[in-house]
Amino acid sequence: MKKCLELAILGKNKTKSNPLVGCVIVLKNKIIGSGYHKKYGGNHAEKNAIIDLKKKHPLDYKKILKQSTLYVNLEPCSHFGQTPPCMDLIIKYKIPEVVIGTIDPFKKVNGRGISKLKKHSKVIVGVLIDQCEKINYQYFTNHKFNRPFIILKWAESKDGFINTLSKGITQISNKDSLLLSHKWRSEIDAIMVGTNTVTCDNPELTTRKVKGDNPIRITIDRNHILKNKSLKIFNKNSKTIIFNENINSKIENIEYINYINHNFQDYDNDKILNIMMNILYKKGIKSILIEGGAKLLNNFINNDLWDEARIFVSNKKLINGIKAPNLNYKNEDTNILSISTDKLYIKKNYKQIRHE
């Protein structure tokens, strides 16, 4: 299973919304075939492993498969998507034993493949389950909670402030960190800031410093105060979604969504962010970067509604200003990187996806 995970990671950033999957075929404790999901729309890991075995043993691969064990880190698919179901392939070649890292949370699979396989093969489920879930952290988050993968991001001074009290943006992180932030924007579906950030800082929220697609821009305007159309989020460089409590309308690239009238039976004030995230997920947004300000970031933290935090810490001191969000990120679970003169702290909130 460790080998499956090593193979799976080779497909990182190439499978789009599909999970990372690796597969090995074993006979007499020896790996005789291997494969992984290389790209979105391409063969799945199980088929590539069988193709690998067929190349090595073109004449007797079918006979070998009937004596082998197939290992895969995620439940084989049981539905028609970009490719036919891998489960049918396993049954076709009469592979007698299948070892699966974890169940697929996708509702079209979610145990169905395992149930059908058990009628034809010996099936073992739950091997290195934590590692198998973590490697597909975003995929599990999307399908378990029907919401985007939520990344919190901010830069803070050495003394714990994210901005001065003056209007406008105080540049805290260095140029390398700023470029990295723009690269992240090109890798996610959407970026979100609060109303105060829009009115005070007037950000454009694009990938203008690197090559890449602009994310969808999102903000919350509960009281409909964003009326100044010269604000940069209203330009045509990217689509913008504005959550509000008054209107549903779409004008060119700007979409207004009234999150109250969205047919959620359990609506209450504490669940506003959850409702917004569910709405965005239904619109196909699988990942979102929350860039502030402090109030919005703290709301996500206080609701334990986040999956990863990326915090740049500068050597600069601001002495006073707006305090950084209240998140304990300096502990043994945090990955620390040096970005020139800055420190980048990356903390994951894995408890969101841990199996029951």
DOMARVO-444900 format. One line per field, with one value per residue (C-alpha): x, y, z negated; residue number from 0. Coordinates in nm, 4 decimals. Each point is the difference from the previous one (the first is absolute). Last residue first. Example, Ala and Ser with C-alpha at 12.3 -4.5 7.8 and 13.67 -1.06 7.14 Angstrom:
2
c1: [1.3670	-0.1370];
c2: [-0.1060	-0.3440];
c3: [-0.7140	-0.0660];
torse: [1	0];
***
This chain:
356
c1: [-1.5308	0.2559	0.1987	-0.1072	-0.0342	0.2623	0.2590	0.0129	0.3271	0.2625	0.2488	0.2297	0.2058	0.2951	0.1090	0.3491	0.0302	-0.3001	0.1081	-0.2370	-0.1709	-0.2412	-0.2324	-0.1025	0.2660	-0.1419	-0.0037	-0.3435	-0.2187	-0.2585	-0.1432	0.0259	0.2746	-0.0617	-0.0761	0.2514	0.2827	0.3803	0.0176	0.3055	0.1650	0.1690	-0.2989	-0.2286	-0.1897	-0.2933	-0.1575	-0.2953	-0.1627	-0.3386	-0.2267	-0.3430	0.0784	-0.2795	0.2370	0.2658	-0.2363	-0.1267	0.3578	0.0934	-0.2989	0.0779	0.3742	-0.0389	0.0378	0.1639	-0.2237	0.1148	-0.2677	-0.0005	-0.2634	-0.2206	-0.2494	-0.2993	-0.1437	0.3250	-0.0520	-0.3489	0.1309	0.2757	-0.2523	-0.2220	0.2940	0.0984	-0.3526	-0.0285	0.0182	-0.2751	-0.2572	-0.1241	-0.0893	-0.2460	0.2352	-0.2052	0.2348	-0.1907	0.2417	0.3094	-0.1211	0.2540	0.1171	0.1999	0.2408	0.1516	-0.2789	-0.2756	-0.1421	-0.2767	-0.1194	-0.0696	-0.0328	0.1995	0.3408	0.2740	0.1952	0.1502	0.2603	0.1194	0.3450	0.1840	-0.3248	0.0280	-0.2440	0.2561	0.2137	-0.2376	-0.1079	-0.3559	-0.0463	-0.3208	0.1455	-0.2251	-0.2648	-0.0451	0.1197	0.2740	0.2072	0.2858	0.1041	0.2429	0.0131	0.3656	0.2144	0.1615	0.3774	0.3236	0.1349	-0.0157	-0.3541	-0.1541	-0.3133	-0.1560	-0.0407	0.0250	-0.1735	0.1731	-0.2631	-0.3244	0.0830	0.1763	-0.2914	-0.2437	0.1804	0.2275	-0.0355	0.2011	-0.1317	0.0960	0.3513	0.3399	0.0378	-0.0603	0.2768	0.2413	-0.1057	0.0867	0.3355	0.0774	-0.0824	0.2190	0.2906	-0.0569	0.0118	-0.2925	-0.1360	-0.1263	-0.2391	-0.3218	-0.2331	-0.1579	0.2183	-0.0409	0.3048	-0.0352	0.0386	0.1400	0.1769	0.3313	0.2056	-0.2480	-0.2790	-0.0851	-0.3313	-0.1503	-0.2846	-0.0595	-0.3481	-0.0590	-0.3378	-0.3261	-0.2120	0.1287	0.1194	0.0457	0.2020	0.2015	0.0894	0.1247	0.1935	0.1822	0.0793	0.3433	-0.1467	-0.2685	0.2438	0.2453	-0.2691	-0.1271	0.3362	-0.2028	-0.3772	-0.1738	0.0781	-0.1936	0.0002	-0.1337	-0.3169	-0.3016	0.2222	0.0712	-0.3645	-0.0087	0.3417	-0.1050	-0.3161	0.1888	-0.0101	-0.0012	-0.2607	-0.0037	0.3718	0.1440	0.2197	0.0690	0.3595	0.3263	-0.1398	0.1458	-0.1463	0.0285	-0.1039	0.0602	-0.2545	0.1130	-0.3547	-0.0664	0.2966	-0.1057	-0.3577	0.1263	0.2046	-0.3246	0.0243	0.1844	-0.0928	-0.2875	-0.1782	-0.0553	0.1545	0.3324	0.2634	0.0207	0.3069	0.3598	0.0176	0.1500	-0.0775	0.0821	0.0963	-0.0860	-0.2656	0.2145	0.2819	-0.2285	-0.1114	0.3605	0.1052	0.1060	0.0776	0.1925	0.1974	-0.2244	-0.3119	0.1221	0.0339	-0.3432	-0.1460	0.1618	-0.1273	-0.3527	0.0093	0.1422	-0.2713	0.0517	-0.0119	-0.2739	0.1965	0.3636	0.2399	-0.2218	0.2583	0.1570	0.1736	0.0571	0.1999	0.0522	0.1325	-0.1568	-0.0904	-0.1847	-0.0797	-0.1772	0.0570	-0.2323	0.0291	-0.2794	-0.0082	-0.3631	-0.1787	-0.0862	0.3027	0.2137	0.3321	0.0845	0.1308	0.0114	0.3339	-0.1615	-0.1897	0.3165	0.1401	-0.3456	-0.0252	0.3526	-0.1084	-0.2944];
c2: [0.7375	0.0955	0.3197	0.2624	0.3170	-0.1139	0.0639	0.3741	0.0663	0.2542	0.1686	0.2604	0.2089	0.1861	0.3166	0.1317	-0.2150	-0.2335	-0.2386	-0.2904	-0.1296	-0.2974	0.0070	-0.3050	0.0619	0.3384	0.3623	0.0193	0.1029	0.2061	0.3322	0.2129	0.2665	0.3203	0.3206	0.2721	0.0562	-0.0350	-0.0818	-0.2265	-0.1447	-0.3405	-0.1367	-0.2941	-0.1453	-0.2169	-0.2753	-0.1706	-0.3205	-0.1654	0.2700	0.0325	-0.0399	0.2545	0.2216	-0.0377	0.0950	0.3004	0.0925	0.0180	0.2239	0.2364	0.0108	0.0979	-0.2214	-0.2111	-0.3095	-0.2249	-0.2280	-0.3481	-0.2200	0.2702	-0.1777	0.2278	-0.2521	0.0412	0.3762	-0.0416	-0.2467	0.2460	0.2804	-0.2155	-0.1005	0.3685	0.0946	-0.2822	0.2007	0.2373	-0.2733	-0.1952	-0.3649	-0.0351	0.1301	0.0965	0.2699	0.3109	0.1091	-0.0188	0.2743	-0.0386	0.2906	-0.0978	0.2381	-0.1059	0.1554	0.0982	-0.2962	0.0254	-0.1332	0.2813	0.1041	-0.1899	0.0066	-0.2211	0.1648	-0.2307	0.1425	-0.1416	0.1150	0.2796	0.1836	0.2614	-0.0056	-0.1427	0.3066	0.2500	0.2573	-0.1319	0.1693	-0.1593	-0.2518	0.0920	-0.2682	-0.0755	-0.3622	0.0616	-0.3163	-0.0490	-0.2391	0.0217	-0.2963	-0.0937	0.1496	-0.2479	-0.0283	0.1817	0.1896	0.3540	0.0707	-0.3045	0.1907	0.1209	0.3652	0.1411	0.3260	0.0151	0.1826	-0.0758	-0.3537	-0.0958	0.1337	-0.2086	-0.3248	-0.1950	-0.3200	-0.1693	-0.2670	-0.3035	-0.0589	-0.0484	0.3439	0.1683	-0.2120	0.1443	0.3491	-0.0860	-0.1397	0.3288	0.1898	-0.2324	0.0627	0.3767	0.0100	-0.0165	0.3014	0.2402	0.2345	0.0148	0.2992	0.2102	0.0485	-0.2198	-0.2035	-0.3451	-0.3694	0.0350	-0.2641	0.1492	-0.1585	0.1404	-0.2039	-0.1292	-0.1758	-0.3115	-0.2327	-0.2869	-0.1551	-0.3105	0.0754	-0.1344	-0.3130	-0.1193	-0.3548	0.0407	0.3201	-0.0784	-0.3479	0.1399	0.2795	-0.2390	-0.2589	-0.0911	0.0436	-0.2655	-0.2717	0.0986	-0.0352	-0.3309	-0.1744	-0.3134	0.0261	-0.2440	-0.3667	-0.1662	-0.3679	-0.0085	-0.0547	0.0910	0.2237	0.2119	0.1077	0.1259	0.1672	0.1911	0.1177	0.1163	0.3726	-0.0065	0.2398	0.1856	0.0849	-0.0878	-0.2786	-0.2664	-0.0302	-0.1851	-0.2862	-0.3519	-0.2155	-0.3777	-0.2494	0.2085	-0.1490	0.2055	0.1200	0.0610	0.2380	0.1778	0.0329	0.1689	0.2402	0.1523	0.1421	0.3328	0.3725	-0.1040	-0.3353	-0.1290	-0.2573	0.1669	-0.2046	0.0901	0.2112	-0.0965	-0.2988	-0.3458	-0.2854	-0.3549	-0.2596	-0.3543	0.0779	0.2975	-0.2407	-0.2020	0.3191	0.1214	-0.3217	0.1060	0.3688	-0.0381	0.3209	0.2157	-0.1633	0.0805	0.3682	-0.0005	-0.1526	0.2718	0.2678	-0.1407	0.0091	0.3537	0.1577	0.0621	0.3604	0.2614	0.1979	-0.1057	-0.2653	-0.2220	-0.2508	-0.3263	-0.3166	-0.3596	-0.2971	0.1104	-0.3040	-0.1570	-0.3198	0.2004	0.3697	0.2558	0.3620	0.3005	0.3738	0.2548	0.3776	0.1112	0.1653	0.3694	0.1001	-0.3153	0.1662	0.2074	-0.3120	-0.3101	-0.1196	0.0015	-0.3167	-0.1999	0.0584	-0.0696	-0.3327	-0.0873	0.0628	-0.2327];
c3: [-1.1916	0.2596	-0.0345	0.2521	-0.2093	-0.2511	0.2726	-0.0675	0.1798	-0.1058	0.2316	-0.1563	0.2412	-0.1513	0.1755	0.0873	0.3156	-0.0186	-0.2757	-0.0588	-0.3141	-0.0046	-0.2990	-0.2020	-0.2695	-0.0959	0.1135	0.1639	-0.2920	0.1857	-0.1135	0.3122	0.0014	-0.1949	0.1858	-0.0861	-0.2459	-0.0219	0.3760	-0.0208	0.3095	-0.0054	0.1890	-0.0745	0.2973	-0.1024	0.2079	-0.1693	0.1248	-0.0354	-0.1379	-0.1595	-0.3684	-0.0565	-0.1994	0.2706	0.2848	-0.1965	-0.0927	0.3679	0.0756	-0.2868	0.0735	0.3632	0.1752	0.2677	0.0002	0.2855	0.1432	0.1499	0.1687	0.1552	0.2264	-0.0566	-0.2462	-0.1953	-0.0133	-0.1485	-0.2589	-0.0979	-0.0392	-0.2196	-0.2193	-0.0324	-0.1083	-0.2521	-0.3209	0.1185	0.0497	0.3004	-0.0644	0.2882	0.2685	0.3028	0.1259	-0.0998	-0.2737	0.2228	0.2333	0.2800	0.2158	0.3098	0.1756	0.3351	0.2148	-0.2451	-0.1891	-0.2545	-0.3327	-0.2443	-0.3612	-0.2611	0.1715	0.1402	0.2817	0.2616	0.2396	0.3338	0.1083	0.1769	0.0714	-0.2743	-0.2924	-0.2444	0.0766	-0.1603	0.2596	-0.0255	-0.3382	-0.1256	-0.2434	-0.2940	0.0475	-0.3707	0.0018	0.2568	-0.0169	0.2474	0.2725	0.2920	0.2403	0.0462	0.2759	0.2354	0.0047	0.0715	-0.3016	-0.1423	0.1325	-0.1678	-0.1019	-0.3261	0.1138	-0.3522	-0.1063	-0.3411	-0.2062	0.1875	0.1133	-0.3236	-0.2022	0.2069	-0.0773	0.2320	0.2024	0.2759	0.2351	0.2086	-0.1288	0.1671	0.1624	-0.3361	-0.1497	0.2576	-0.1106	-0.3595	0.1125	0.1734	-0.3197	-0.2058	0.2357	-0.0188	-0.3818	-0.2437	-0.1883	0.2675	-0.1790	0.1988	-0.0139	-0.2731	-0.3070	-0.3087	0.1013	0.1461	-0.0787	-0.3520	-0.2125	-0.1186	0.2781	0.2485	0.1518	0.3466	0.0662	0.1526	-0.0929	0.2415	0.0249	0.2138	0.1538	-0.1417	0.0214	-0.3403	0.0652	0.3751	0.0069	-0.3144	0.1256	0.3328	-0.1725	-0.2342	0.2658	-0.1388	-0.3479	0.0451	0.1102	-0.2729	-0.2655	0.1465	0.0034	0.0885	-0.0463	0.2349	0.0797	0.2828	0.0969	0.3519	0.2064	-0.2147	-0.2151	0.3077	0.0204	-0.3579	0.0350	0.3095	-0.1730	-0.3094	0.0716	0.3839	0.1411	-0.3347	0.0203	-0.3434	0.1480	-0.2640	-0.1196	0.0580	0.2079	0.0229	0.2803	0.0229	0.2693	0.3144	0.2382	0.3017	0.0683	-0.3705	-0.0262	0.3204	-0.1221	-0.3191	0.2092	0.1297	0.3557	0.0552	-0.0065	-0.2258	-0.0006	-0.3518	-0.2348	-0.0729	-0.1823	-0.3719	-0.0684	-0.0892	0.2381	-0.0455	0.2407	-0.1061	0.2594	0.1085	0.2644	0.1106	0.0952	0.2318	0.1729	0.0307	0.1809	0.3478	-0.0393	-0.3283	-0.0546	0.2179	-0.1507	-0.3523	0.0855	0.1679	-0.3193	-0.2104	0.2403	-0.0267	-0.3797	-0.0121	0.2124	0.3681	0.1150	-0.0328	-0.2588	0.0031	-0.1229	-0.2156	-0.1217	0.1079	-0.1144	0.1027	-0.1302	-0.3597	-0.1898	-0.3094	0.1904	0.2657	-0.0485	0.2178	-0.0959	0.0200	-0.0575	-0.0249	-0.0365	0.0113	0.2958	-0.0160	0.2093	0.0580	0.0887	-0.3078	-0.1795	0.2213	-0.1371	-0.3475	0.0905	0.0651	-0.3492	-0.1454	0.1820	-0.1178	-0.3586	0.0633];
torse: [355	354	353	352	351	350	349	348	347	346	345	344	343	342	341	340	339	338	337	336	335	334	333	332	331	330	329	328	327	326	325	324	323	322	321	320	319	318	317	316	315	314	313	312	311	310	309	308	307	306	305	304	303	302	301	300	299	298	297	296	295	294	293	292	291	290	289	288	287	286	285	284	283	282	281	280	279	278	277	276	275	274	273	272	271	270	269	268	267	266	265	264	263	262	261	260	259	258	257	256	255	254	253	252	251	250	249	248	247	246	245	244	243	242	241	240	239	238	237	236	235	234	233	232	231	230	229	228	227	226	225	224	223	222	221	220	219	218	217	216	215	214	213	212	211	210	209	208	207	206	205	204	203	202	201	200	199	198	197	196	195	194	193	192	191	190	189	188	187	186	185	184	183	182	181	180	179	178	177	176	175	174	173	172	171	170	169	168	167	166	165	164	163	162	161	160	159	158	157	156	155	154	153	152	151	150	149	148	147	146	145	144	143	142	141	140	139	138	137	136	135	134	133	132	131	130	129	128	127	126	125	124	123	122	121	120	119	118	117	116	115	114	113	112	111	110	109	108	107	106	105	104	103	102	101	100	99	98	97	96	95	94	93	92	91	90	89	88	87	86	85	84	83	82	81	80	79	78	77	76	75	74	73	72	71	70	69	68	67	66	65	64	63	62	61	60	59	58	57	56	55	54	53	52	51	50	49	48	47	46	45	44	43	42	41	40	39	38	37	36	35	34	33	32	31	30	29	28	27	26	25	24	23	22	21	20	19	18	17	16	15	14	13	12	11	10	9	8	7	6	5	4	3	2	1	0];
***
